[in-house]
């Protein structure tokens, strides 16, 4: 508020006006105009702001004062009175001395550039500013630039699934648009200021990507401004094994306004249409949703009908079409576990990984095949010489939040010719050779660390000699590790033929037949309930910018990953430190 006053020169202008009115009274001028009327016509009447003594026009007051060029203008159209203030004459336009004297159209343009959170303070400066801030243009621009509103408020509908469909299809497919208009408030009488003030700004903290706390299964929620709604879309991978198909979306909740200028939260879960819900902020970067009418989630046929409907939506098939008995057990287990969360869910914020110029390919979200568990969503990120894929959705063996792939970018692998690639023994020999080298280096580092501890205990002299020997060993190891990549990287830059070894199973047989680069890496496997987790060696295969794969040597299986191409707003990490902290917290959620 103080900044606005100094910037606009309002406080000083009022004192100057009082001095000028006193001066006009001394000269016999009309001084019957009250201050409110003077505020109303400020900017049109140029003689009401003075610059007399008391610091009103001094450099410390913050009021815009006339410079040398202004003196020339005043010289042609103004004269200076005894107090040193310019007075309007009959020639030449006046020169504004503060923001309050600017024309309304310029103030509208200036205020449109300010963040919406600053505008209420600007409205407190003076009556003119308060009146101008009722202009729809200002708030429309804030809604568009801060929250992505792109259409006319009077014509907006929800993108992807229209707001009409969200009501009609879940209530009665035969309901016509006339019934729909009665179900929603009259948006014709709303304006952008109300939408910004009562909907967008209060719920701005829940926009972006979130991971629901659903045990080992996790998930991906994207909260967006969609037309006149804020909608929480649950992202679901395509039906197995169509990994390159687009993501599926299901609305879990939505927030919109009524005529009372109050935002209403509705639960979208179930098959009986929107119903009452609630959203609570648990703490920073965490919120929860609650359904207040869980009877809308039930179906007339009971749990059997609910399971059949869930199975068709989740897997795109019936239970009879799934012949693998183990897979049937996994699916039934997931339904039983996840259905208990239809009343209340907690979400934790997640970020997209920052993009660095040195990245092998653009980081982001990918859909991947995981055998009997179907398709899952992972986040690929780069950390100096390593690439990591973290699960956003998981399964009872390796839950969401765990590091499913860890790729060493300093250890490329040159593939042999096609005939040798078909031989699983040859591929295993290449990858296991690198794996043995990595283990030897890890053992050397462990020995070096223990030698350092022993040296520190024995004394400063012993410590110096021991550390010197350790540093020499570590330095030799580092040199040998760096020499191999530099000599082989040039051999893997060009696209080369690729074929899966015989005996390696792939859920999606349609995989690229050429690849760009291959690297040694490890994949995380575990027993049911995340028991006995182990990192097993494998081969990371980069096909192009949108696809990569991983050969699990121990499991003799292949996973293909395809990029999620949706535009995800409000999801980028502020910096790498914040992103890495989020990854650490994510792993702790399911550990």
C-alpha positions in Angstrom: 0.0 0.0 0.0 2.8 2.4 0.9 4.6 1.5 -2.3 1.5 2.3 -4.4 1.1 5.6 -2.6 4.6 6.6 -3.3 4.4 5.3 -6.9 1.2 7.1 -7.7 2.0 10.3 -5.7 -1.5 10.2 -4.2 -0.7 11.3 -0.7 1.4 14.2 -1.8 -1.1 15.1 -4.5 -3.9 15.6 -1.9 -1.7 17.9 0.2 -0.8 19.8 -2.9 -4.4 20.1 -3.8 -5.3 21.4 -0.4 -2.5 24.0 -0.7 -3.6 25.0 -4.1 -7.2 25.4 -3.0 -6.0 27.6 -0.2 -4.0 29.6 -2.7 -7.1 29.8 -5.0 -9.1 31.1 -2.0 -6.5 33.8 -1.4 -6.9 34.8 -5.0 -10.7 34.8 -5.0 -11.1 31.5 -7.0 -13.9 29.1 -6.5 -13.1 26.6 -3.8 -16.5 25.1 -3.1 -15.6 21.8 -4.8 -15.3 19.0 -2.3 -12.6 16.4 -2.3 -14.8 13.6 -3.6 -15.8 15.6 -6.6 -12.2 16.5 -7.2 -11.2 12.8 -7.1 -13.9 12.1 -9.6 -12.6 14.4 -12.3 -8.9 14.0 -11.5 -7.0 13.4 -14.7 -9.5 15.6 -16.6 -8.8 18.8 -14.7 -5.1 19.3 -14.8 -4.8 22.2 -12.3 -5.6 20.2 -9.2 -2.1 18.7 -8.5 0.5 21.1 -7.3 4.1 20.6 -6.4 4.7 23.2 -3.6 6.8 23.0 -0.5 6.8 20.4 2.3 8.5 17.7 0.2 5.5 17.1 -2.1 7.7 17.1 -5.2 11.0 16.2 -3.7 13.0 13.2 -4.8 12.4 11.4 -1.5 8.6 11.6 -1.8 8.5 9.3 -4.8 6.3 11.7 -6.8 7.0 12.0 -10.5 8.3 15.6 -11.0 9.0 17.6 -14.1 12.5 17.3 -15.6 14.4 19.5 -18.1 12.2 18.5 -21.0 9.1 19.3 -18.9 10.4 22.8 -18.4 10.4 23.3 -22.1 6.8 22.1 -22.3 5.7 24.3 -19.5 7.6 27.1 -21.0 5.4 26.9 -24.1 2.1 26.3 -22.4 2.5 27.1 -18.7 3.8 29.8 -16.4 5.2 29.4 -12.9 3.4 31.1 -10.0 5.0 32.6 -6.9 5.1 29.2 -5.1 7.0 27.7 -8.0 4.1 25.5 -9.3 3.2 25.4 -13.0 -0.2 26.7 -13.9 -2.2 25.9 -16.9 -2.4 28.5 -19.7 -4.5 28.4 -22.8 -1.9 26.7 -25.0 -0.3 23.2 -24.9 -1.5 20.0 -23.1 -0.7 19.5 -19.4 2.0 17.1 -18.3 0.9 14.4 -15.8 2.9 14.4 -12.6 1.7 11.1 -11.1 -0.1 7.9 -12.2 -3.4 9.2 -10.9 -3.4 11.9 -13.6 -3.0 9.4 -16.5 -6.0 8.7 -18.8 -8.2 5.8 -17.7 -7.3 3.7 -20.8 -3.6 3.9 -19.8 -4.3 2.9 -16.3 -6.3 -0.1 -17.5 -3.3 -1.2 -19.5 -0.9 -0.7 -16.6 -3.1 -2.5 -14.1 -3.6 -5.4 -16.5 0.2 -6.0 -16.2 0.1 -6.4 -12.4 -0.4 -9.8 -10.8 -4.0 -10.3 -9.6 -2.9 -10.6 -6.0 -1.7 -6.9 -6.1 -4.8 -5.4 -7.5 -6.9 -5.3 -4.2 -4.1 -3.2 -2.7 -4.2 -0.9 -5.7 -7.9 -0.5 -5.3 -7.3 1.0 -1.8 -5.2 3.8 -3.2 -8.0 6.1 -4.3 -11.5 6.1 -5.7 -10.4 6.5 -9.2 -8.2 3.3 -9.1 -11.0 1.4 -7.4 -13.5 2.4 -10.1 -11.0 1.5 -12.9 -10.4 -1.9 -11.3 -14.0 -2.9 -12.1 -13.0 -3.1 -15.8 -13.4 -6.6 -17.1 -10.4 -6.3 -19.4 -8.0 -6.2 -16.5 -9.4 -9.4 -14.8 -9.8 -11.2 -18.1 -6.1 -10.7 -18.8 -5.2 -12.0 -15.3 -7.4 -15.1 -15.7 -5.8 -15.8 -19.1 -2.1 -15.2 -18.2 -2.1 -16.7 -14.7 -4.5 -19.6 -15.1 -4.7 -20.3 -18.9 -8.2 -19.2 -19.6 -8.3 -18.8 -23.4 -12.0 -18.4 -24.4 -14.8 -16.0 -23.8 -16.3 -16.4 -20.4 -19.8 -16.4 -21.8 -19.0 -19.3 -24.2 -16.6 -21.5 -22.2 -17.0 -25.2 -21.8 -14.8 -27.9 -20.4 -12.1 -29.0 -22.8 -11.8 -32.7 -23.7 -15.1 -33.6 -22.0 -17.6 -30.8 -22.2 -19.3 -29.6 -19.0 -22.6 -30.7 -20.6 -21.3 -34.3 -21.0 -20.1 -34.4 -17.4 -23.7 -33.9 -16.3 -25.8 -35.5 -19.0 -23.9 -38.8 -19.6 -23.7 -39.5 -15.9 -27.3 -38.6 -15.0 -29.3 -39.8 -18.0 -28.0 -40.2 -21.6 -31.4 -39.1 -22.9 -31.4 -35.8 -21.0 -31.5 -32.8 -23.4 -29.7 -29.5 -23.1 -32.6 -27.7 -21.6 -32.5 -29.9 -18.5 -28.7 -29.3 -18.4 -29.1 -25.5 -18.3 -31.2 -25.9 -15.2 -28.6 -27.9 -13.4 -25.9 -25.3 -13.6 -25.9 -21.6 -12.5 -26.5 -18.8 -14.9 -22.9 -17.9 -16.1 -24.2 -15.0 -18.2 -24.2 -12.8 -15.1 -20.7 -13.7 -13.9 -17.6 -11.7 -14.7 -13.9 -12.3 -14.7 -13.3 -10.5 -11.5 -15.7 -12.9 -9.6 -14.2 -15.9 -11.3 -10.7 -14.8 -10.4 -11.6 -13.7 -6.8 -13.8 -16.6 -5.7 -12.6 -19.5 -7.8 -9.2 -19.3 -9.4 -7.2 -17.5 -6.7 -8.6 -19.4 -3.6 -7.8 -22.8 -5.3 -4.6 -21.8 -7.1 -2.5 -23.9 -4.7 -4.0 -27.2 -5.9 -3.2 -26.6 -9.6 -0.6 -28.9 -11.1 0.5 -32.6 -10.7 -0.2 -34.7 -7.7 0.3 -38.3 -6.6 -2.6 -39.9 -4.7 -1.7 -41.9 -1.6 -3.2 -45.2 -2.7 -0.8 -47.6 -1.1 1.6 -49.3 -3.6 -0.5 -48.3 -6.6 -0.1 -44.5 -6.5 -1.4 -42.6 -9.5 -1.2 -39.3 -11.4 -3.7 -36.5 -10.8 -3.6 -33.3 -12.9 -5.6 -30.4 -11.6 -6.3 -27.8 -14.3 -8.5 -24.8 -15.0 -10.9 -26.2 -17.6 -13.4 -23.7 -18.9 -15.4 -22.4 -15.9 -14.3 -25.3 -13.8 -11.2 -26.4 -11.9 -11.1 -30.2 -12.6 -9.0 -32.9 -11.1 -8.3 -35.4 -13.8 -6.9 -38.8 -12.9 -4.5 -39.9 -15.6 -4.7 -43.6 -16.5 -2.3 -45.4 -18.8 -3.7 -47.0 -22.0 -5.0 -50.5 -21.9 -2.3 -53.1 -22.0 -0.4 -53.7 -24.3 -1.1 -50.5 -26.4 1.7 -48.5 -24.8 1.8 -45.9 -27.6 -1.9 -45.0 -27.3 -2.8 -41.7 -25.6 -3.5 -41.5 -21.8 -7.0 -42.0 -20.5 -8.6 -39.4 -18.2 -11.2 -39.7 -15.6 -12.6 -36.7 -13.6 -12.4 -37.2 -9.8 -13.6 -33.8 -8.6 -14.5 -30.4 -9.9 -15.0 -26.9 -8.5 -17.2 -24.2 -10.0 -19.2 -21.2 -8.9 -22.8 -20.5 -8.1 -24.6 -17.2 -8.5 -23.9 -16.5 -4.8 -20.2 -16.1 -5.8 -19.3 -19.1 -3.8 -17.2 -22.0 -5.1 -18.7 -25.4 -4.8 -16.7 -28.7 -4.7 -18.3 -31.8 -6.3 -17.1 -35.4 -6.3 -17.2 -37.0 -9.8 -16.5 -40.5 -8.7 -19.1 -43.2 -9.4 -21.8 -43.5 -12.0 -24.6 -41.3 -10.7 -23.4 -37.9 -11.6 -21.7 -35.0 -9.6 -22.4 -34.9 -5.9 -21.3 -33.0 -2.8 -17.6 -33.1 -1.9 -15.0 -31.2 0.0 -11.3 -30.2 -0.4 -9.0 -29.5 2.5 -5.4 -28.3 2.6 -3.5 -30.6 4.8 -0.2 -28.7 4.7 2.0 -27.1 2.1 2.1 -29.2 -1.1 -0.5 -31.6 0.2 -4.3 -31.6 0.1 -7.2 -34.1 0.6 -10.6 -34.7 -1.0 -13.6 -36.1 0.7 -16.9 -37.3 -0.7 -20.0 -36.5 1.3 -22.4 -38.8 -0.6 -20.7 -42.1 -1.1 -24.0 -43.7 -2.0 -23.5 -42.2 -5.5 -20.5 -44.6 -5.9 -22.6 -47.7 -5.4 -24.3 -49.6 -8.3 -27.6 -51.5 -8.2 -25.9 -54.8 -8.9 -23.7 -54.6 -5.9 -20.0 -55.2 -5.8 -20.0 -57.7 -8.6 -21.4 -55.1 -11.0 -19.0 -52.5 -9.7 -16.1 -54.9 -10.3 -17.2 -55.7 -13.8 -17.5 -52.0 -14.6 -14.2 -51.1 -13.0 -12.5 -53.9 -14.9 -13.8 -52.7 -18.3 -12.6 -49.1 -17.5 -9.3 -50.1 -16.0 -8.2 -53.0 -18.3 -10.6 -52.7 -21.3 -11.7 -56.3 -21.1 -13.8 -58.8 -19.1 -12.4 -61.2 -16.5 -13.2 -64.1 -18.8 -10.9 -62.6 -21.4 -7.9 -62.7 -19.0 -6.7 -66.3 -19.1 -3.7 -65.9 -16.8 -4.7 -66.9 -13.3 -2.0 -64.9 -11.6 -3.0 -61.9 -13.5 -6.6 -62.3 -12.4 -5.5 -62.4 -8.8 -3.5 -59.2 -9.2 -6.5 -57.4 -10.8 -8.9 -58.5 -8.1 -6.5 -57.5 -5.4 -6.1 -54.0 -6.9 -9.9 -53.6 -7.1 -10.4 -54.5 -3.5 -7.5 -52.3 -2.3 -8.4 -49.2 -4.3 -12.1 -49.3 -3.8 -11.7 -48.5 -0.1 -10.4 -45.1 -1.1 -13.6 -43.9 -2.8 -14.5 -41.7 0.2 -11.3 -39.8 1.0 -7.9 -39.4 -0.7 -4.7 -37.5 0.1 -2.5 -36.0 -2.6 1.1 -34.9 -2.6 2.6 -32.5 -5.1 5.0 -33.8 -7.7 7.0 -31.8 -10.3 8.1 -32.5 -13.9 11.9 -32.8 -14.1 13.9 -29.7 -15.2 15.3 -29.8 -18.7 19.1 -29.5 -19.0 21.1 -29.0 -22.3 23.2 -32.1 -21.6 20.1 -34.4 -21.3 20.2 -37.5 -23.5 16.6 -36.9 -24.4 13.9 -34.6 -23.0 12.9 -35.8 -19.5 9.3 -36.2 -18.6 6.5 -38.8 -18.1 6.4 -42.2 -19.9 4.0 -45.2 -20.1 5.8 -48.5 -19.7 4.9 -52.2 -19.9 5.4 -54.3 -16.7 4.3 -57.8 -17.5 1.3 -59.1 -15.6 0.9 -55.7 -13.8 0.0 -54.1 -17.1 1.1 -50.5 -18.1 2.5 -48.1 -15.5 3.6 -44.5 -15.5 7.2 -43.5 -14.8 9.1 -40.2 -14.6 12.4 -40.1 -16.5 14.9 -37.6 -15.1 18.7 -36.9 -15.6 21.2 -36.4 -12.8 24.7 -35.6 -14.2 25.9 -39.1 -15.5 22.8 -41.0 -14.6 19.2 -41.3 -15.9 16.5 -42.5 -13.5 13.0 -43.7 -14.0 10.8 -43.3 -10.9 7.4 -45.0 -10.7 4.3 -42.7 -10.4 2.0 -45.8 -10.5 3.1 -49.1 -9.0 2.2 -52.6 -8.0 2.4 -54.9 -5.0 5.9 -55.9 -5.9 7.6 -52.6 -6.6 5.3 -49.8 -5.3 4.9 -46.2 -6.7 7.6 -43.8 -5.7 10.4 -46.4 -6.1 13.4 -46.0 -8.5 12.5 -48.6 -11.1 15.5 -47.9 -13.5 18.9 -46.5 -12.8 21.0 -46.0 -16.0 24.7 -45.2 -16.0 25.3 -42.8 -18.9 29.0 -43.1 -18.5 28.9 -46.8 -19.5 27.6 -47.1 -23.1 27.2 -50.6 -24.7 28.0 -51.2 -28.3 25.6 -53.8 -29.7 27.0 -56.6 -31.9 25.5 -57.5 -35.3 21.9 -58.8 -35.5 22.8 -62.4 -35.4 24.7 -61.9 -32.1 21.9 -59.7 -30.7 19.5 -62.7 -31.1 21.8 -64.6 -28.8 20.8 -64.0 -25.2 24.1 -65.3 -24.0 26.1 -62.8 -26.0 24.0 -59.9 -24.7 24.4 -61.2 -21.2 28.1 -61.4 -21.6 28.3 -57.7 -22.6 26.1 -56.4 -19.9 27.3 -58.6 -17.1 30.9 -57.7 -17.9 30.1 -54.1 -17.2 28.1 -55.0 -14.1 31.1 -56.9 -12.7 33.3 -53.9 -13.3 30.8 -51.6 -11.5 30.8 -54.0 -8.5 34.6 -54.0 -8.4 34.7 -50.3 -8.3 32.1 -50.1 -5.6 34.1 -52.6 -3.5 37.2 -50.5 -4.0 35.4 -47.4 -2.9 34.1 -49.2 0.2 37.6 -50.4 1.1 38.9 -46.9 0.6 36.3 -45.5 2.9 37.0 -48.0 5.6 40.8 -47.4 5.2 40.1 -43.7 5.7 38.2 -44.3 8.9 41.0 -46.6 10.2 43.6 -44.0 9.3 41.8 -41.3 11.1 41.6 -43.5 14.3 45.4 -44.3 14.1 46.6 -40.7 14.0 47.2 -37.8 11.7 50.3 -39.3 10.2 48.7 -42.6 9.4 45.7 -40.8 8.1 47.7 -38.9 5.6 49.4 -41.9 4.1 46.2 -44.0 4.0 44.2 -41.2 2.4 46.9 -40.7 -0.2 46.8 -44.3 -1.1 43.0 -44.3 -1.3 42.9 -41.1 -3.4 45.4 -42.7 -5.8 43.3 -45.8 -6.2 40.1 -43.8 -6.6 41.7 -41.5 -9.1 42.9 -44.5 -11.2 39.5 -46.0 -11.1 37.9 -42.7 -12.2 40.3 -42.3 -15.1 39.6 -45.9 -16.3 35.9 -45.3 -16.1 36.0 -42.1 -18.1 38.3 -43.5 -20.8 35.9 -46.2 -22.0 32.9 -43.9 -22.6 35.0 -41.3 -24.5 36.3 -44.0 -26.8 33.0 -45.7 -27.5 30.5 -42.9 -27.5 31.2 -42.0 -31.1 30.3 -45.5 -32.1 26.7 -45.3 -30.7 25.7 -41.9 -32.1 24.2 -43.3 -35.3 21.0 -45.3 -35.5 21.8 -49.0 -35.6 19.7 -52.2 -36.1 18.1 -53.6 -33.0 16.4 -56.9 -32.3 15.4 -58.6 -29.1 17.3 -61.7 -28.1 15.5 -65.0 -28.5 13.8 -66.0 -25.3 13.1 -62.4 -24.1 9.4 -61.8 -23.7 7.8 -58.5 -24.6 4.2 -57.5 -23.8 4.3 -55.2 -26.9 5.8 -57.0 -29.9 5.6 -53.8 -32.0 8.9 -52.2 -30.9 11.3 -50.1 -33.0 13.8 -52.0 -35.1 16.6 -49.4 -34.8 18.0 -47.7 -31.7 20.3 -44.6 -31.1 22.2 -45.5 -28.0 22.5 -48.3 -25.4 23.7 -48.0 -21.8 24.3 -50.3 -18.9 21.7 -49.9 -16.1 19.9 -51.7 -13.3 16.2 -52.4 -12.7 14.5 -52.9 -9.4 12.8 -56.2 -8.7 11.2 -57.5 -5.5 8.8 -60.1 -4.1 5.2 -59.5 -3.2 4.9 -56.7 -0.6 8.2 -55.2 -1.8 10.1 -57.9 0.0 13.8 -58.7 -0.8 14.2 -55.7 -3.2 17.2 -56.2 -5.6 18.8 -54.2 -8.4 19.4 -56.5 -11.3 21.5 -55.6 -14.4 20.0 -54.8 -17.7 20.3 -52.8 -21.0 18.8 -49.4 -21.5 17.9 -48.8 -25.2 17.2 -45.3 -26.5 15.1 -45.6 -29.7 14.2 -41.9 -30.3 13.2 -38.8 -28.3 9.8 -40.3 -27.4 10.6 -44.0 -26.8 13.1 -46.1 -24.9 13.2 -49.7 -23.6 14.9 -51.8 -20.9 15.9 -55.5 -21.2 15.7 -57.2 -17.8 18.3 -59.9 -18.1 17.4 -61.9 -15.0 13.7 -61.8 -15.8 14.3 -62.3 -19.5 11.7 -59.7 -20.3 11.6 -56.4 -22.2 9.7 -53.2 -21.2 8.9 -50.5 -23.8 8.3 -46.9 -22.7 6.4 -44.3 -24.7 6.2 -40.6 -23.9 3.2 -39.0 -22.4 2.6 -36.0 -24.7 -0.1 -34.1 -22.8 0.6 -30.5 -22.0 0.8 -30.3 -18.2 0.5 -26.8 -16.8 1.7 -25.6 -13.4 3.9 -28.7 -13.1 7.5 -27.7 -13.7 9.9 -27.8 -10.8 11.3 -24.4 -9.7 14.9 -25.8 -9.7 16.8 -29.1 -9.6 17.2 -29.0 -5.8 13.4 -28.8 -5.3 12.9 -31.7 -7.8 15.4 -34.0 -6.1 13.9 -33.3 -2.7 10.5 -34.2 -4.1 12.0 -37.6 -5.4 13.4 -38.4 -2.0 10.1 -37.6 -0.3 8.2 -39.7 -2.9 10.3 -42.8 -2.1 9.7 -42.3 1.6 5.9 -42.3 1.1 5.9 -46.0 0.0 8.9 -47.3 1.8 
